[in-house]
Amino acid sequence: MSFGWVRRVSVDGDWAALPMTLTLRAGALAGFGYLLVATVVALFVCAPTALALASVIDSQGVAADSLTAIATLSFVAATALAATLWALAYAARSFFARTVVEIAPRMIAVHQHSLLGTKTSRTPVTAFEGICVLPQTSLDGRLFGVYLIHPERHKSPLLMRAPAIDRDWVSAAAASLNQPIIGTPATGAAKPSETDAHESLAAA
C-alpha cells in the first residue's frame, strides 16, 4: 500500500470506543494541478509536435534524409503523450480514489477504492509491531504521518497525516490497539525508544 498521495484524513469514531473508520483522500488541489500539467503538455508539446511530424511526412515522405527528423519528432510526441496520460491518471486518482481503514479491536481492514474497483485486505491487530510517527516532505510542505507498522512494510496502513500530530491522539491509538509507540517503520533498522518517538511528536 502506498499513501504518498493522501492529503486528507477523515475520522469517524473514537479510539476509546472501537470500531472506528478512517477515510483517506487526496487533496482536490493536487487533482487540478495534474489536470493543468496534462493540459499544458497536450496543448504546447503534443499538438505542435504531432503537427510538425505530419508536416514532415507529408512534404518529404519517409525518405532517408527525413528519417532523423521523423524519429526525433516521434520520440518527443510519444514522451509528451506518456506525460499527459501520467498526469491524467494521477488527476483521476486525486479526484476519485480513496482508502477506507476500518479499525476493530481485533482486526484492521483496508479498502482501496479506485476507478478500477475495490481491493480489500484484512490483518489481525496482533500482526502489527506498533505505531510510528514519521516526518515527511511534500509539495504541501512538511507533514507527519502516523502508521500502524507491520513486519511487511507494504502492509502498514496510514492512520493520520497532518502538518502537526496530536500526541494524545497517537497515545490513545496505541493504548486502544495495545501497540507500543516506535520510531522507525519495518525496514530492518533499529527502533528508537518510546521516549524518542514522543520527542519527535513534541517537535511536530
C-alpha positions as CSV (number, residue, x, y, z in Angstrom):
1,M,0.0,0.0,0.0
2,S,1.3,3.4,-1.0
3,F,-0.1,6.5,0.8
4,G,2.1,9.3,-0.7
5,W,-1.0,10.7,-2.4
6,V,-3.0,11.2,0.8
7,R,-3.7,14.7,1.9
8,R,-6.9,14.5,3.9
9,V,-7.9,12.0,6.6
10,S,-11.5,11.9,7.9
11,V,-12.1,10.2,11.3
12,D,-15.4,8.6,12.1
13,G,-15.3,7.3,15.6
14,D,-13.1,7.4,18.6
15,W,-10.2,5.4,19.9
16,A,-12.0,5.0,23.2
17,A,-14.9,3.1,21.6
18,L,-13.9,1.0,18.6
19,P,-14.7,0.3,15.9
20,M,-13.8,3.4,14.0
21,T,-13.3,4.3,10.4
22,L,-10.6,6.5,8.7
23,T,-11.2,7.7,5.2
24,L,-8.1,8.8,3.3
25,R,-8.3,11.1,0.3
26,A,-6.1,13.2,-1.9
27,G,-6.5,16.9,-1.9
28,A,-8.6,18.4,-4.7
29,L,-5.8,21.0,-5.4
30,A,-3.5,18.2,-6.4
31,G,-6.1,16.9,-8.9
32,F,-6.4,20.3,-10.5
33,G,-2.6,20.6,-10.6
34,Y,-2.3,17.4,-12.5
35,L,-5.0,18.5,-14.9
36,L,-3.1,21.7,-15.5
37,V,0.1,19.8,-16.3
38,A,-1.8,17.5,-18.7
39,T,-3.4,20.4,-20.5
40,V,-0.2,22.3,-20.8
41,V,1.8,19.3,-22.2
42,A,-1.1,18.4,-24.6
43,L,-1.5,21.9,-26.0
44,F,2.1,23.1,-26.1
45,V,4.0,19.9,-26.7
46,C,1.8,17.0,-28.0
47,A,-0.2,19.0,-30.5
48,P,2.6,21.1,-32.1
49,T,4.9,18.0,-32.3
50,A,2.2,15.9,-33.9
51,L,1.5,18.7,-36.5
52,A,5.2,19.0,-37.2
53,L,5.6,15.3,-37.7
54,A,2.6,15.2,-40.0
55,S,4.1,18.1,-42.0
56,V,7.5,16.5,-42.4
57,I,5.9,13.2,-43.6
58,D,3.5,15.0,-45.9
59,S,6.2,17.1,-47.5
60,Q,9.2,14.8,-47.6
61,G,7.7,11.3,-47.1
62,V,9.6,8.7,-45.3
63,A,12.8,9.4,-47.1
64,A,16.4,8.7,-45.9
65,D,17.1,12.4,-45.4
66,S,14.0,12.9,-43.2
67,L,14.3,9.8,-41.0
68,T,16.2,11.7,-38.3
69,A,13.6,14.4,-38.1
70,I,10.8,11.9,-38.1
71,A,12.5,9.8,-35.4
72,T,13.1,12.8,-33.2
73,L,9.6,14.2,-33.5
74,S,8.1,10.8,-32.9
75,F,10.2,10.4,-29.7
76,V,9.1,13.8,-28.4
77,A,5.5,13.2,-29.3
78,A,5.5,9.8,-27.6
79,T,7.2,11.2,-24.5
80,A,4.7,14.1,-24.3
81,L,1.8,11.7,-24.7
82,A,3.1,9.5,-21.9
83,A,3.5,12.5,-19.7
84,T,-0.1,13.6,-20.5
85,L,-1.5,10.2,-19.7
86,W,0.5,10.0,-16.5
87,A,-0.8,13.4,-15.3
88,L,-4.4,12.4,-16.2
89,A,-4.1,9.2,-14.3
90,Y,-2.9,11.0,-11.2
91,A,-5.6,13.6,-11.6
92,A,-8.2,10.8,-11.7
93,R,-6.7,9.2,-8.6
94,S,-6.8,12.6,-6.8
95,F,-10.4,13.1,-7.6
96,F,-11.9,9.6,-7.3
97,A,-9.5,7.3,-5.3
98,R,-9.9,6.8,-1.6
99,T,-8.8,4.4,1.0
100,V,-11.0,3.4,3.9
101,V,-9.4,1.9,7.0
102,E,-11.8,0.1,9.3
103,I,-10.3,-0.4,12.8
104,A,-11.9,-3.0,15.1
105,P,-10.4,-4.3,18.4
106,R,-9.0,-7.4,16.8
107,M,-8.9,-6.7,13.0
108,I,-7.8,-4.0,10.6
109,A,-9.5,-3.9,7.2
110,V,-8.2,-1.7,4.4
111,H,-10.4,-1.0,1.4
112,Q,-8.7,0.7,-1.5
113,H,-11.2,2.2,-3.9
114,S,-10.3,3.3,-7.4
115,L,-11.8,3.6,-10.8
116,L,-10.7,0.0,-11.5
117,G,-12.6,-1.4,-8.5
118,T,-12.0,-2.1,-4.8
119,K,-9.2,-4.1,-3.2
120,T,-9.6,-5.2,0.4
121,S,-7.1,-6.6,2.8
122,R,-7.6,-7.7,6.4
123,T,-4.9,-8.1,9.1
124,P,-5.2,-9.2,12.7
125,V,-4.2,-6.4,15.2
126,T,-1.7,-8.9,16.8
127,A,0.3,-9.0,13.5
128,F,1.4,-5.4,13.9
129,E,4.5,-4.2,15.7
130,G,3.5,-0.8,16.9
131,I,2.6,2.8,15.9
132,C,5.2,5.0,14.3
133,V,5.2,8.8,13.6
134,L,7.3,9.8,10.6
135,P,8.2,13.3,9.4
136,Q,7.6,13.6,5.6
137,T,8.0,16.2,2.9
138,S,5.6,17.1,0.1
139,L,4.6,19.9,-2.2
140,D,2.4,21.0,0.7
141,G,5.3,21.4,3.0
142,R,6.4,19.4,6.0
143,L,3.9,16.8,7.1
144,F,3.8,14.0,9.7
145,G,2.3,10.5,9.0
146,V,1.1,8.1,11.7
147,Y,1.5,4.4,10.6
148,L,0.5,1.1,12.1
149,I,3.6,-0.8,11.5
150,H,3.6,-4.4,10.0
151,P,6.7,-6.5,9.6
152,E,6.0,-6.4,5.8
153,R,6.2,-2.6,5.2
154,H,3.6,-2.6,2.3
155,K,1.0,-3.8,4.8
156,S,1.5,-0.8,7.2
157,P,-1.7,1.3,6.9
158,L,-1.6,5.1,7.3
159,L,-3.7,6.3,10.2
160,M,-3.2,10.1,10.0
161,R,-1.3,12.7,8.0
162,A,-1.2,16.3,9.0
163,P,1.2,19.3,9.5
164,A,1.2,18.5,13.2
165,I,0.1,15.4,15.1
166,D,-1.6,15.5,18.5
167,R,0.5,13.4,20.8
168,D,-2.6,12.4,22.8
169,W,-4.2,11.1,19.6
170,V,-1.3,8.8,19.0
171,S,-1.2,7.7,22.6
172,A,-4.9,6.9,22.5
173,A,-4.4,4.9,19.3
174,A,-1.5,2.9,20.9
175,A,-3.5,2.2,24.0
176,S,-6.7,1.2,22.2
177,L,-4.8,-1.3,19.9
178,N,-2.4,-2.4,22.6
179,Q,0.5,-1.3,20.5
180,P,3.8,0.3,21.5
181,I,4.9,3.7,20.1
182,I,8.0,3.1,18.0
183,G,10.0,5.4,15.8
184,T,11.1,3.5,12.7
185,P,8.9,1.6,10.1
186,A,9.6,-2.1,9.5
187,T,12.7,-1.7,7.3
188,G,15.1,-3.6,9.4
189,A,16.6,-0.5,11.0
190,A,17.0,-0.2,14.8
191,K,13.9,1.1,16.5
192,P,14.3,4.2,18.7
193,S,12.9,4.1,22.2
194,E,9.4,5.2,23.1
195,T,10.9,8.4,24.6
196,D,12.5,9.3,21.2
197,A,9.2,8.8,19.5
198,H,7.4,11.1,21.9
199,E,10.2,13.7,21.4
200,S,9.5,13.6,17.6
201,L,5.9,14.2,18.3
202,A,6.7,17.2,20.5
203,A,8.8,18.6,17.7
204,A,5.8,18.5,15.4
